[in-house]
Amino acid sequence: MRIVSLLPSLTEICCALGLDDELVAVTHECDYPPLVRAKPKITRSVLPPGLSHAEIDRAVRQLVRSGRPLYQLDTERLAELRPHLILTQALCPVCAVSFEDVVQITSALPQRPEVLSVEPHTLLDVLDSIRLIGEHTGRRATATAVVASLQHRIDHLRQRLEAERELPGVVCLEWLDPPMVAGHWVPEMVELAGGRDLLGRVGAPSFTVTWDDVVVASPEVLVLMPCGYDLTGSRALATGLSQIPRLSGTPAVVKGRVYAVDASSYFSRPGPRLITGLELLAGILHPAAIARVGPPESVAPVPWLAPEGVR
């Protein structure tokens, strides 16, 4: 089978199912596992490089409002590759080539491939996505084993946290300028990790808030997980937060419980590594009970520098 993946999370799922040899093309953002970096890239972003966080937000909102695509698909290369299956999604308009565009483009191909749209909203949906791709690629048994392994890790974590009585209030932000509350599977991850998501809604999309909203929520833990950024990028974006009025008075800042994470690897992409993200989150919320997992570059506390003249 010849597979084209139009989303990094779907590429990761394919590789978890042992389909790396069947992947004939991936997106320009696919970087895990490392072997996929050598695969042909079938997409590119239309955004110019070097934009600030706020500029990216404005450009994306303008493109979405105008109905223009954020990504371009190499249609000539796609025709040459003759895929049997194209994996994509319609869940998020800023994460991949438009589903409608994919359907329209593939309808004109000499050998029309199957287009499978995978739409996870919750952690359970992500596990179902693995099963779905397994069924469409002849890897049902492998998918069942992968899901069972991930479910075992979730259950094990749940058991280890049963004795915890303190459920810290948490705010998770998937964008910082403007602030956006992480949605879909993240609030569920917070709950499973032994916390209370103060602003997020399970299964619902992320949404924009104000910094005043964050202050009023009074989080005991603030997790910065800007979509598409690794730990280095997340920490760099966090440096300006000390200038936000009143944020320094929140319990999270006062107690030194502001964290930056590798969002791209463990929180933004609905694939198998979300379970590692869940374990990371549990280690953040309950460090005495759960040893920190994952590589050193996965999570780090954010030093809080008071604005000039404020001590």
SEVEXTI-800342 format. One line per 2 residues: their letters; for each residue y, z, x of N, C-alpha, C. Coordinates in Angstrom, 2 decimals, padded with zeros to 5 digits. Each point is the difference from the previous one (the first is absolute). Layout:
<nodes>
A> Y/Z/X/Y/Z/X/Y/Z/X | ...
</nodes>
This chain:
<nodes>
MR> -001.20/000.00/000.85/001.20/000.00/-000.85/001.25/000.00/000.88 | 000.98/-000.82/-000.40/001.27/-000.07/000.73/001.06/000.73/-000.82
IV> 000.56/001.09/000.60/000.90/000.89/-000.73/001.38/-000.03/000.64 | 001.04/-000.07/-000.84/001.38/000.18/000.44/000.53/001.27/-000.66
SL> 000.52/000.91/000.82/000.56/001.25/-000.51/001.51/-000.05/000.09 | 000.67/000.30/-001.12/001.45/-000.04/-000.06/000.63/001.39/-000.08
LP> -000.74/001.00/000.46/000.52/001.36/000.01/-000.74/000.80/001.07 | 000.73/000.78/000.83/-000.67/000.76/001.06/-001.10/000.93/-000.50
SL> 000.21/000.66/-001.14/-001.02/000.91/-000.51/-001.29/-000.74/-000.36 | 000.14/-001.21/-000.54/-001.19/-000.78/-000.35/-000.72/-000.49/001.25
TE> 000.77/-000.29/001.04/-000.61/-000.36/001.28/-000.81/001.17/000.54 | 000.54/001.21/-000.10/-000.72/001.19/000.46/-001.28/000.21/-000.80
IC> 000.08/-000.21/-001.31/-001.19/000.17/-000.84/-001.07/-001.02/000.40 | 000.41/-001.24/000.22/-000.97/-001.02/000.41/-000.71/000.41/001.28
CA> 000.76/000.50/000.96/-000.62/000.38/001.27/-000.90/001.21/-000.17 | 000.37/000.93/-000.88/-000.86/001.15/-000.27/-001.33/-000.43/-000.62
LG> 000.03/-001.15/-000.67/-001.22/-000.53/-000.63/-000.76/-000.96/000.92 | 000.46/-000.12/001.24/-000.68/-000.87/000.95/000.28/-001.47/-000.20
LD> 001.16/-000.34/-000.58/000.35/-001.38/-000.31/000.99/-000.59/001.00 | 000.14/000.61/001.16/001.00/-000.49/000.95/-000.25/-001.43/000.44
DE> -001.25/-000.39/000.13/-000.30/-001.39/000.39/000.34/-000.99/-001.11 | -000.04/000.46/-001.24/000.32/-000.88/-001.14/001.50/-000.17/-000.22
LV> 000.81/000.89/000.58/001.45/-000.10/-000.14/000.51/-001.16/000.85 | 000.50/-001.04/-000.66/000.49/-001.17/000.75/001.51/000.03/000.19
AV> 000.70/000.87/-000.74/001.45/000.15/000.17/000.45/001.30/-000.64 | 001.07/000.57/000.58/000.57/001.25/-000.51/001.52/-000.13/000.00
TH> 000.70/001.06/-000.38/001.46/-000.04/-000.02/000.57/000.34/001.38 | 001.30/-000.24/000.14/000.69/000.33/001.25/000.10/001.50/000.21
EC> -000.25/000.80/-001.06/000.07/001.45/000.11/-001.35/000.65/000.25 | -001.07/-000.75/-000.08/-001.34/000.56/000.19/-000.21/000.36/001.47
DY> -000.25/001.28/000.27/-000.15/000.45/001.38/-001.15/000.98/000.19 | -000.78/000.24/-001.05/-001.11/000.94/000.12/-001.19/-000.49/-000.81
PP> -001.22/000.13/000.58/-000.27/000.41/001.38/000.56/-001.01/001.00 | 000.14/000.39/001.28/000.67/-000.85/000.98/-000.53/-001.42/000.10
LV> -001.28/-000.19/-000.31/-000.59/-001.34/000.12/000.68/-001.02/-000.91 | 000.63/000.44/-001.10/000.60/-000.97/-000.93/001.30/-000.57/000.55
RA> 000.54/000.61/001.05/001.25/-000.51/000.57/-000.17/-001.39/000.59 | -001.23/-000.36/000.31/-000.28/-001.33/000.56/-000.27/-001.04/-001.08
KP> -000.05/000.42/-001.26/-000.27/-000.92/-001.10/001.24/-000.88/-000.26 | -000.20/-001.21/-000.52/001.16/-000.84/-000.39/000.87/000.70/-001.02
KI> 001.31/-000.09/000.18/000.96/000.61/-000.92/000.46/-001.05/-001.01 | -000.14/000.33/-001.28/000.25/-000.96/-001.07/001.32/000.25/-000.71
TR> 000.71/001.10/000.35/001.27/000.33/-000.65/001.07/000.32/001.03 | 001.24/000.03/-000.49/001.12/000.52/000.81/001.04/000.58/-000.95
SV> 000.79/000.94/000.51/001.06/000.61/-000.80/001.24/-000.88/000.02 | 000.74/-000.03/-001.11/001.25/-000.76/-000.06/001.18/000.84/000.45
LP> -000.19/001.31/000.21/001.10/000.86/000.42/000.29/-000.22/001.48 | 001.26/-000.06/000.38/000.34/-000.15/001.41/-000.32/001.28/000.76
PG> -000.34/-000.09/001.28/-000.30/001.21/000.77/001.26/000.79/000.29 | -000.20/001.29/000.32/001.11/000.82/000.45/000.82/000.66/-001.10
LS> -000.44/-000.08/-001.25/000.75/000.62/-001.09/-000.19/001.52/000.03 | 001.06/000.72/-000.41/-000.11/001.45/-000.13/-000.82/000.33/-001.24
HA> -000.34/001.29/-000.15/-000.77/000.44/-001.16/000.73/-000.34/-001.29 | 001.30/000.28/-000.05/000.79/-000.28/-001.20/000.11/-001.50/-000.25
EI> 000.15/-000.78/001.06/000.11/-001.46/-000.13/-001.30/-000.60/-000.51 | -001.13/000.53/000.45/-001.29/-000.48/-000.50/-000.09/000.26/-001.49
DR> 000.38/001.20/-000.41/-000.06/000.35/-001.43/000.87/-000.95/-000.82 | 001.23/-000.25/000.45/000.89/-000.89/-000.76/-000.55/-001.42/-000.06
AV> -000.52/-000.49/001.12/-000.53/-001.36/000.04/-001.21/-000.15/-000.91 | -000.88/001.00/000.02/-001.19/-000.04/-000.84/000.37/000.03/-001.48
RQ> 000.91/000.88/-000.36/000.41/000.10/-001.41/000.64/-001.31/-000.47 | 000.78/-000.62/000.86/000.66/-001.25/-000.37/-001.03/-001.12/-000.21
LV> -000.98/-000.08/000.89/-001.04/-001.02/-000.12/-000.82/000.22/-001.27 | -000.35/001.26/-000.28/-000.81/000.30/-001.19/000.78/-000.35/-001.26
RS> 001.29/000.37/-000.04/000.82/-000.30/-001.18/000.12/-001.51/-000.24 | 000.09/-000.75/001.07/000.17/-001.44/-000.13/-001.31/-000.75/-000.20
GR> -001.12/000.74/000.09/-001.30/-000.64/-000.18/-000.47/-000.80/001.20 | 000.67/000.19/001.14/-000.41/-000.73/001.20/-001.05/000.79/000.77
PL> -000.89/-000.67/000.73/-001.08/000.69/000.71/000.49/000.71/001.25 | -000.69/001.09/000.34/000.27/000.70/001.25/-000.85/-000.53/001.14
YQ> -001.07/-000.69/-000.37/-000.92/-000.54/001.00/-000.24/-001.48/-000.27 | -000.23/-000.72/001.07/-000.37/-001.41/-000.13/-001.44/-000.19/000.41
LD> -000.70/-000.80/-000.77/-001.40/-000.30/000.25/-000.11/-001.37/000.64 | -000.75/-000.08/001.09/-000.20/-001.27/000.69/-001.02/-000.83/-000.79
TE> 000.51/-000.82/-000.90/-000.87/-000.74/-000.91/-000.84/-001.06/000.72 | 000.57/-000.62/001.03/-000.76/-001.01/000.74/-001.18/000.63/000.71
RL> 000.25/001.14/000.63/-001.09/000.69/000.70/-001.05/000.48/-000.99 | 000.47/000.46/-001.17/-000.92/000.47/-001.02/-000.95/-001.12/-000.43
AE> 000.54/-001.19/-000.20/-000.83/-001.13/-000.40/-001.02/-000.34/001.08 | 000.43/000.09/001.26/-000.91/-000.31/001.11/-001.14/001.01/000.09
LR> 000.27/001.25/-000.33/-001.00/001.06/000.14/-001.09/-000.06/-001.07 | 000.30/-000.63/-001.14/-000.97/-000.16/-001.09/-000.68/001.33/-000.39
PH> 000.79/001.00/-000.37/-000.61/001.29/-000.34/-000.78/-000.05/-001.31 | -001.02/000.86/-000.08/-000.73/000.17/-001.25/000.62/001.11/-000.85
LI> 000.63/000.98/000.68/000.54/001.16/-000.69/001.34/000.39/000.63 | 001.01/000.21/-000.85/001.29/000.50/000.46/000.22/001.36/-000.65
LT> 000.24/001.00/000.83/000.24/001.36/-000.49/001.50/000.27/000.00 | 000.53/000.45/-001.13/001.43/000.25/-000.10/000.24/001.13/-001.00
QA> 001.25/000.18/-000.41/000.36/001.05/-000.95/001.27/-000.39/-000.75 | 000.19/000.62/-001.15/001.23/-000.18/-000.77/000.67/001.34/-000.26
LC> -000.52/001.06/000.64/000.48/001.36/-000.26/001.43/000.20/000.47 | 000.30/-000.48/001.21/001.31/000.27/000.60/000.67/-001.32/000.39
PV> 001.18/-000.29/-000.53/000.65/-001.28/000.28/000.53/-000.13/001.42 | 000.01/001.11/000.76/000.55/-000.07/001.35/-001.07/000.13/001.08
CA> -001.27/000.01/-000.41/-001.08/000.24/000.97/-000.76/-001.25/000.40 | 000.08/-001.06/-000.77/-000.82/-001.17/000.29/000.57/-001.22/-000.69
VS> -000.57/-001.15/000.31/000.36/-001.25/-000.68/-000.22/000.18/-001.50 | 000.92/-000.48/-000.80/-000.10/000.12/-001.45/-001.34/-000.52/-000.50
FE> -000.64/000.78/-000.88/-001.29/-000.41/-000.56/000.13/-001.34/-000.73 | 001.09/-000.16/-000.75/000.21/-001.25/-000.73/000.12/-001.17/000.97
DV> 000.68/000.21/001.14/000.13/-001.06/001.00/-001.36/-000.36/000.59 | -000.81/001.01/000.25/-001.34/-000.26/000.56/-000.83/-000.83/-000.96
VQ> 000.02/000.36/-001.27/-000.77/-000.73/-001.01/000.48/-001.45/-000.09 | 001.31/-000.17/000.00/000.56/-001.35/-000.11/-000.36/-000.85/001.21
IT> 000.10/000.58/001.19/-000.30/-000.74/001.23/-001.47/-000.37/000.06 | -000.87/000.95/-000.32/-001.44/-000.26/000.11/-000.49/-000.98/-001.05
SA> 000.71/-000.08/-001.14/-000.43/-000.93/-001.04/000.12/-001.45/000.46 | 000.82/-000.24/001.03/000.19/-001.36/000.50/-000.91/-000.33/001.17
LP> -000.80/000.97/000.45/-000.89/-000.25/001.13/-001.19/-000.86/-000.43 | -000.49/-000.86/000.89/-001.15/-000.86/-000.34/-001.22/000.81/-000.42
QR> -000.26/001.09/000.76/-001.09/000.90/-000.37/000.62/001.32/-000.44 | 000.12/000.19/-001.30/000.73/001.16/-000.51/-000.79/001.29/000.24
PE> 000.58/000.95/000.77/-000.71/001.26/000.27/000.15/000.99/-001.14 | -000.83/001.01/000.01/000.18/001.12/-000.93/001.15/000.86/000.52
VL> 000.88/000.42/-000.89/001.11/000.91/000.35/-000.27/001.34/-000.67 | -000.18/001.02/000.81/-000.32/001.34/-000.51/001.19/000.92/000.24
SV> 000.60/000.48/-001.09/001.12/000.93/000.10/-000.52/001.42/-000.13 | 000.32/000.83/001.00/-000.48/001.38/000.05/001.19/000.92/-000.25
EP> -000.08/000.86/-001.03/001.17/000.75/-000.49/-000.24/001.51/-000.04 | -000.13/000.68/001.13/-000.20/001.45/-000.05/001.29/000.76/-000.26
HT> -000.05/000.96/-000.93/001.14/000.87/-000.29/-000.24/001.43/000.47 | -001.27/000.39/000.09/-000.37/001.36/000.37/-001.05/-000.04/001.10
LL> -000.32/001.17/000.53/-001.02/000.08/001.05/-001.35/-000.47/-000.53 | -000.32/000.36/-001.25/-001.25/-000.47/-000.60/000.00/-001.52/-000.10
DV> 001.13/-000.57/-000.35/000.10/-001.46/-000.07/-000.25/-000.64/001.36 | 000.44/000.66/001.07/-000.22/-000.54/001.34/-001.50/-000.06/000.29
LD> -000.72/001.05/-000.35/-001.45/-000.01/000.19/-000.65/-001.10/-000.85 | 000.50/-000.17/-001.22/-000.51/-001.08/-000.85/000.30/-001.37/000.60
SI> 001.13/-000.12/000.70/000.35/-001.26/000.65/-001.04/-000.39/001.04 | -000.48/001.00/000.72/-001.03/-000.27/001.02/-001.26/-000.52/-000.68
RL> -000.37/000.63/-001.10/-001.18/-000.46/-000.75/000.22/-001.42/-000.52 | 001.20/-000.27/-000.51/000.30/-001.32/-000.57/-000.13/-001.10/001.05
IG> 000.56/000.23/001.15/-000.08/-001.01/001.07/-001.44/-000.14/000.46 | -000.72/001.12/000.03/-001.42/-000.07/000.38/-000.80/-000.87/-000.97
EH> 000.30/000.11/-001.29/-000.71/-000.80/-001.00/000.32/-001.49/000.14 | 001.25/-000.32/000.33/000.42/-001.40/000.09/-000.41/-000.66/001.32
TG> -000.47/000.79/000.95/-000.34/-000.55/001.32/-001.46/000.21/000.37 | -000.79/000.47/-000.95/-001.42/000.23/000.28/-000.27/001.21/000.86
RR> 000.93/000.96/000.01/-000.16/001.21/000.81/000.00/001.25/-000.88 | -000.66/-000.08/-001.14/000.01/001.11/-000.94/-000.59/001.27/000.61
AT> -001.15/-000.11/000.70/-000.65/001.18/000.57/000.89/000.62/001.08 | 000.61/-000.83/000.82/000.89/000.51/001.05/001.20/000.70/-000.62
AT> 000.56/-000.60/-001.04/001.15/000.60/-000.67/-000.37/001.36/-000.60 | -001.17/000.09/-000.59/-000.45/001.27/-000.56/-000.10/001.07/001.08
AV> -000.50/-000.38/001.17/-000.13/000.95/001.11/001.37/000.42/000.54 | 000.91/-000.95/000.11/001.35/000.31/000.49/000.70/000.96/-000.95
VA> -000.08/-000.30/-001.30/000.65/000.86/-001.00/-000.63/001.40/000.01 | -001.31/000.07/000.13/-000.68/001.30/000.02/000.47/000.83/001.19
SL> 000.19/-000.65/001.15/000.47/000.71/001.19/001.42/000.53/-000.20 | 000.87/-000.83/-000.59/001.38/000.42/-000.24/000.05/001.12/-001.04
QH> -000.81/-000.13/-001.05/-000.04/001.02/-001.04/-000.50/001.33/000.56 | -000.96/-000.07/000.92/-000.51/001.21/000.64/001.12/000.72/000.75
RI> 000.85/-000.75/000.68/001.12/000.62/000.72/000.99/000.65/-000.97 | 000.25/-000.66/-001.13/000.89/000.57/-001.01/-000.59/001.30/-000.54
DH> -001.29/-000.02/-000.33/-000.65/001.18/-000.56/-000.03/001.15/001.01 | -000.26/-000.35/001.26/-000.04/001.02/001.05/001.36/000.67/000.15
LR> 001.05/-000.80/-000.04/001.35/000.55/000.11/000.32/000.89/-001.19 | -000.39/-000.44/-001.18/000.24/000.78/-001.21/-000.67/001.37/000.10
QR> -001.24/000.01/000.51/-000.73/001.26/000.15/000.69/000.94/000.99 | 000.50/-000.56/001.09/000.65/000.82/001.02/001.31/000.61/-000.50
LE> 000.61/-000.64/-000.98/001.28/000.48/-000.51/-000.13/000.86/-001.25 | -001.22/000.21/-000.47/-000.21/000.75/-001.24/000.58/001.41/000.06
AE> -000.06/000.60/001.17/000.46/001.39/000.13/001.52/000.11/000.15 | 000.68/-001.13/000.19/001.45/000.04/000.19/000.70/000.29/-001.33
RE> 000.84/001.04/000.00/000.73/000.35/-001.21/001.45/-000.50/000.05 | 000.52/-000.19/001.19/001.37/-000.50/000.14/000.01/-001.52/-000.09
LP> 000.75/-000.53/-000.95/000.12/-001.46/-000.15/001.46/-000.37/000.26 | 000.33/-000.35/001.23/001.41/-000.27/000.33/000.56/-001.20/-000.76
GV> 001.27/000.10/-000.39/000.68/-001.12/-000.63/000.36/-001.06/001.03 | -000.33/-001.24/-000.30/000.13/-001.08/000.97/000.83/-001.15/-000.57
VC> 000.83/-000.60/000.84/000.64/-001.27/-000.31/-000.41/-001.00/001.06 | -000.53/-001.13/-000.44/-000.40/-001.09/000.90/000.92/-001.19/-000.24
LE> 000.64/-000.48/001.06/000.94/-001.11/-000.11/-000.55/-001.22/000.70 | -000.08/-001.12/-000.74/-000.50/-001.23/000.61/001.13/-000.94/000.43
WL> 001.23/000.41/-000.19/001.17/-000.73/000.53/001.11/001.02/000.13 | 000.88/-000.18/000.98/001.02/001.02/000.27/001.42/-000.45/-000.26
DP> 000.24/-001.29/-000.09/001.37/-000.47/-000.23/-000.02/-001.22/-000.91 | 000.03/000.23/-001.33/000.13/001.28/-000.70/-001.35/000.74/-000.06
PM> 000.04/001.31/-000.30/-001.27/000.73/-000.11/-000.82/-000.49/-001.20 | -001.29/-000.21/000.26/-000.92/-000.40/-001.07/-001.21/000.92/000.04
VA> -000.38/000.51/-001.15/-001.15/000.89/-000.12/-001.28/-000.83/000.01 | -000.95/000.41/000.83/-001.28/-000.71/000.09/-000.77/000.16/-001.31
GH> -000.60/-001.09/-000.45/-000.73/000.03/-001.27/-001.45/-000.41/000.14 | -000.55/-000.53/-001.10/-001.38/-000.45/-000.07/-000.96/001.11/000.45
WV> -000.70/-000.20/001.11/-001.05/000.92/000.45/000.55/001.21/000.75 | 001.25/-000.03/000.48/000.51/001.09/000.84/000.07/001.33/-000.74
PE> 000.55/000.08/-001.24/000.00/001.29/-000.69/-001.40/000.58/-000.18 | -000.97/-000.87/-000.23/-001.38/000.45/-000.12/-000.50/000.56/001.33
MV> 000.39/-000.65/001.10/-000.38/000.48/001.33/000.59/001.39/000.26 | 001.25/000.19/-000.43/000.64/001.31/000.17/-000.80/001.07/-000.74
EL> -000.40/-000.30/-001.22/-000.76/000.97/-000.79/-001.34/000.32/000.64 | -000.71/-001.05/000.45/-001.30/000.21/000.63/000.14/000.75/001.32
AG> 001.16/-000.15/000.66/000.23/000.66/001.29/000.51/001.43/-000.17 | 000.08/000.47/-001.25/000.40/001.38/-000.24/001.48/000.21/-000.12
GR> 000.69/-000.96/-000.61/001.44/000.14/-000.20/000.41/-000.39/-001.40 | 001.30/000.14/-000.29/000.58/-000.41/-001.28/001.07/-001.05/000.28
DL> -000.20/-001.20/-000.48/001.01/-001.04/000.19/001.13/000.26/-000.99 | 001.18/000.29/000.51/001.12/000.43/-000.84/000.72/-001.15/-000.69
LG> -000.13/-001.21/000.52/000.73/-001.13/-000.58/-000.90/-001.19/-000.34 | -001.09/-000.18/000.72/-000.86/-001.17/-000.21/-000.81/000.08/-001.28
RV> -000.43/-001.17/-000.48/-000.79/-000.10/-001.22/-001.30/-000.73/000.32 | -001.11/000.63/-000.29/-001.31/-000.58/000.32/-000.18/-001.34/-000.68
GA> -000.35/-001.02/000.78/-000.29/-001.32/-000.54/001.20/-000.84/-000.32 | 001.21/000.57/000.09/001.23/-000.73/-000.32/000.64/-000.54/001.27
PS> 000.79/-001.07/-000.11/000.63/-000.57/001.19/001.00/000.97/000.63 | 000.34/-000.26/001.25/001.05/000.76/000.66/001.33/-000.29/-000.69
FT> 000.95/000.89/000.17/001.29/-000.19/-000.66/001.11/000.62/000.85 | 001.21/-000.51/-000.19/001.16/000.45/000.75/000.56/001.29/-000.59
VT> 000.38/000.92/000.90/000.66/001.23/-000.41/001.26/000.17/000.85 | 000.71/001.08/-000.20/001.12/000.34/000.87/-000.41/001.16/000.90
WD> 000.77/000.21/001.06/-000.29/001.16/000.85/000.24/001.30/-000.75 | 000.91/-000.03/-000.97/000.20/001.18/-000.83/-001.28/000.34/-000.78
DV> -000.72/-001.04/-000.46/-001.27/000.23/-000.71/-000.99/000.72/000.92 | -000.04/-000.43/001.25/-000.91/000.62/000.97/000.41/001.45/000.24
VV> 001.29/000.24/000.15/000.49/001.36/000.23/-000.33/000.90/-001.18 | 000.26/-000.49/-001.21/-000.27/000.79/-001.20/-001.49/000.31/-000.14
AS> -000.86/-000.93/000.40/-001.45/000.23/-000.07/-000.42/001.15/000.90 | 000.78/000.26/001.05/-000.23/001.12/000.92/-001.42/-000.01/000.59
PE> -000.37/-001.09/000.70/-001.35/-000.09/000.55/-000.25/001.01/001.11 | -001.20/000.55/000.00/-000.44/000.84/001.12/-000.49/-000.86/001.15
VL> -000.44/-001.22/-000.33/-000.45/-000.97/001.01/000.59/-001.35/-000.35 | 000.58/-000.66/000.99/000.57/-001.33/-000.19/-000.74/-000.95/000.94
VL> -000.65/-001.04/-000.59/-000.78/-000.95/000.79/000.68/-001.36/-000.07 | 000.33/-000.54/001.17/000.69/-001.27/000.10/-001.02/-001.07/000.34
MP> -000.24/-000.92/-000.95/-001.02/-001.04/000.16/000.56/-001.36/-000.38 | 001.04/-000.47/000.72/000.61/-001.29/-000.36/-000.99/-001.15/000.09
CG> -000.10/-000.74/-001.09/-000.99/-001.06/-000.13/000.14/-001.03/001.10 | -001.12/-000.30/000.67/-000.01/-001.01/001.04/000.33/000.51/001.39
YD> 000.24/001.30/000.16/000.40/000.55/001.29/-001.10/000.88/000.59 | -000.18/-000.07/001.33/-000.90/000.91/000.67/000.74/001.30/000.31
LT> -000.62/000.90/000.76/000.62/001.29/000.25/001.30/-000.14/000.78 | 000.01/-000.86/001.00/001.21/-000.19/000.79/001.16/-000.48/-000.87
GS> -000.28/-000.96/-000.87/001.02/-000.52/-000.89/000.46/001.04/-001.01 | -000.94/000.78/-000.52/000.35/001.03/-000.98/000.90/001.07/000.64
RA> -000.34/000.40/001.23/000.81/001.02/000.68/001.40/-000.54/000.30 | 000.07/-001.26/000.37/001.31/-000.58/000.30/000.89/-000.01/-001.24
LA> -000.59/-000.34/-001.15/000.77/-000.03/-001.24/000.43/001.40/-000.44 | -000.77/001.01/000.41/000.28/001.36/-000.43/001.17/000.62/000.73
TG> 000.43/-000.60/001.10/001.03/000.63/000.83/001.33/000.18/-000.74 | 000.29/-000.84/-000.97/001.28/000.09/-000.70/000.00/000.98/-001.16
LS> -001.15/000.59/-000.32/-000.07/000.85/-001.19/000.77/001.31/000.15 | 000.24/000.41/001.24/000.74/001.25/000.20/001.44/-000.11/-000.50
QI> 000.46/-001.23/-000.25/001.36/-000.20/-000.50/000.08/000.07/-001.52 | -001.15/000.13/-000.67/000.00/000.04/-001.46/000.50/001.37/-000.47
PR> 001.08/000.06/-000.78/000.53/001.28/-000.47/-001.06/000.81/-000.75 | -000.08/001.28/000.31/-000.84/000.99/-000.70/-001.49/-000.13/000.29
LS> -000.44/-001.11/000.58/-001.44/-000.14/000.25/-000.49/001.05/000.99 | 000.88/000.39/000.93/-000.39/000.99/001.01/-000.28/001.38/-000.61
GT> 000.41/000.21/-001.25/-000.25/001.28/-000.65/-001.28/000.05/-000.79 | -000.75/-001.09/-000.07/-001.26/000.00/-000.75/-001.05/000.81/000.75
PA> -000.95/000.60/-000.71/-001.04/000.80/000.67/-000.75/-000.80/001.08 | -000.23/-001.28/-000.24/-000.74/-000.81/000.97/000.71/-000.03/001.35
VV> 001.32/-000.19/-000.03/000.76/-000.05/001.25/000.12/001.38/000.62 | 000.30/001.00/-000.83/000.16/001.37/000.50/-001.27/000.49/000.70
KG> -001.16/-000.36/-000.56/-001.28/000.47/000.55/-000.60/-000.98/001.02 | 000.72/-001.08/000.30/-000.51/-000.96/000.98/-001.20/-000.78/-000.49
RV> -000.03/-000.32/-001.29/-001.15/-000.70/-000.57/000.40/-001.39/-000.52 | 000.72/-000.72/000.85/000.31/-001.41/-000.25/-000.84/-000.81/000.96
YA> -000.75/-000.97/-000.53/-000.94/-000.76/000.82/000.20/-001.50/-000.18 | -000.12/-000.71/001.09/-000.08/-001.46/-000.03/-001.46/-000.39/000.22
VD> -000.44/-001.07/-000.65/-001.39/-000.42/000.12/-000.08/-001.51/000.27 | -001.17/-000.41/000.44/-000.29/-001.43/000.13/-000.34/-000.51/-001.39
AS> 001.03/-000.41/-000.72/-000.18/-000.40/-001.40/-000.81/-001.28/-000.12 | 000.27/-000.94/000.88/-000.67/-001.30/-000.09/-001.52/000.15/000.08
SY> -000.46/000.89/000.86/-001.45/000.15/000.18/-000.66/000.86/-001.06 | 000.68/001.08/-000.44/-000.71/001.03/-000.75/000.54/000.31/-001.41
FS> 001.10/-000.64/-000.41/000.55/000.33/-001.30/000.44/-001.21/-000.82 | 000.51/-001.04/000.63/000.56/-001.14/-000.74/-001.07/-000.98/-000.48
RP> -001.04/-000.17/000.79/-001.00/-001.02/-000.29/-001.19/000.57/-000.76 | -000.30/-000.52/-001.19/-001.10/000.54/-000.80/-001.37/-000.46/000.48
GP> -000.41/000.54/001.14/-001.29/-000.33/000.57/-000.73/001.24/000.46 | -001.08/-000.14/000.75/-000.83/001.16/000.41/000.76/001.07/000.77
RL> 001.05/-000.38/000.76/000.69/000.99/000.82/000.89/000.95/-000.81 | 000.13/-000.24/-001.30/000.69/000.98/-000.83/-000.69/001.36/000.05
IT> -001.31/000.00/000.20/-000.72/001.27/000.05/000.37/000.76/001.26 | 000.23/-000.71/001.10/000.53/000.66/001.19/001.39/000.54/-000.28
GL> 000.81/-000.77/-000.76/001.32/000.49/-000.41/-000.10/001.27/-000.82 | -000.99/000.06/-000.89/-000.22/001.20/-000.81/-000.31/001.19/000.90
EL> -000.85/-000.21/001.00/-000.35/001.08/000.93/001.21/000.42/000.83 | 000.81/-000.98/000.41/001.23/000.32/000.74/000.93/000.85/-000.86
LA> 000.13/-000.38/-001.26/000.87/000.73/-000.92/-000.49/001.43/-000.20 | -001.30/000.17/-000.11/-000.56/001.35/-000.16/000.29/000.84/001.24
GI> -000.05/-000.62/001.17/000.32/000.72/001.23/001.46/000.40/000.08 | 000.87/-000.84/-000.58/001.43/000.32/-000.05/000.25/001.17/-000.95
LH> -000.63/-000.04/-001.17/000.26/001.00/-001.03/-000.71/001.32/000.27 | -001.18/-000.06/000.61/-000.80/001.21/000.23/-000.54/000.02/001.42
PA> 000.88/000.13/000.98/-000.43/-000.08/001.40/-000.97/001.10/000.42 | 000.05/001.17/-000.67/-000.92/001.08/000.35/-001.42/-000.28/-000.46
AI> -000.13/-000.81/-001.05/-001.32/-000.26/-000.58/-000.59/-001.33/000.45 | 000.87/-000.98/000.25/-000.46/-001.36/000.30/000.54/-000.42/001.37
AR> -000.90/-000.26/000.92/000.41/-000.46/001.31/000.59/-001.40/-000.12 | 001.03/-000.27/000.78/000.65/-001.31/-000.05/-000.97/-001.07/000.48
VG> -000.12/-001.09/-000.75/-000.90/-001.10/000.35/000.84/-001.22/000.37 | -000.68/-001.06/000.42/000.69/-001.23/000.30/000.55/-000.01/001.41
PP> 000.44/-001.16/000.47/000.56/-000.11/001.34/001.31/000.74/000.12 | 000.42/000.34/001.22/001.26/000.74/000.20/001.21/-000.71/-000.58
ES> -000.04/-001.34/-000.05/001.15/-000.75/-000.49/-000.01/-000.18/-001.52 | -000.72/000.86/-000.71/-000.10/-000.14/-001.45/001.01/000.86/-000.76
VA> 000.38/001.15/000.54/000.92/000.91/-000.69/000.73/000.85/001.03 | 001.25/000.35/-000.29/000.77/000.84/000.91/001.11/000.71/-000.78
PV> 000.31/001.25/000.37/001.14/000.68/-000.63/001.30/-000.66/000.41 | 000.99/000.04/-000.87/001.30/-000.61/000.27/000.97/001.10/000.41
PW> 000.46/000.00/001.26/001.01/000.99/000.40/001.28/-000.23/-000.80 | 000.60/001.07/-000.48/001.17/-000.11/-000.85/001.25/000.35/000.80
LA> 000.88/-000.98/000.19/001.22/000.22/000.75/001.15/000.20/-000.98 | 000.65/001.14/000.07/001.10/000.28/-000.90/001.16/-000.94/000.31
PE> 000.72/-000.47/-001.02/001.18/-000.85/000.24/001.01/000.72/000.87 | 000.82/-000.78/000.67/001.03/000.57/000.87/000.87/000.98/-000.78
GV> 000.21/001.17/000.58/000.86/000.99/-000.64/-000.72/000.89/-000.98 | -001.29/-000.28/-000.24/-000.78/000.83/-000.94/-001.09/000.71/000.78
R> -000.05/001.29/-000.11/-001.01/000.78/000.70/-000.65/001.03/-000.93
</nodes>
